[in-house]
Amino acid sequence: MKRTAIDFLRVDRRTMQITTRVDAEREDRQFWWGRTPEERLNHAESLRRLNYGSQVTDQRLQRVLAVLERPWS
């Protein structure tokens, strides 16, 4: 069975820890540095799908080409 973004974002509401922002950021860095690049990328993709929806994220990126003329100075 394929895991969805919601499976990655479950919150354990039985415990609570009060901490400072600095300590929380340090713990976050340690947590993510302990993950493989593939795990980090998969989580970023799940957050992208959660924020924008799968309909938008399944589309391909548009190519944009702009030609600018640079002044000769």
DASUL-V606696 format. One line per field, one symbol per residue. phi: phi as a letter, one per 40 degrees, with the letter a starting at -180 (. if undefined). burial: 1 if it has 9 or more other C-alpha atoms within 8 Angstrom, else 0. A space follows every 50 residues. Layout:
# DASUL-V606696
phi=???
burial=???
This chain:
# DASUL-V606696
phi=.ccbccccbcbcccbabcacccccccccccccccccdccccccccccccc cbgccccccccccbbbbbccccb
burial=00001000000000000000000100000000000000010010011111 01100010000000000000000
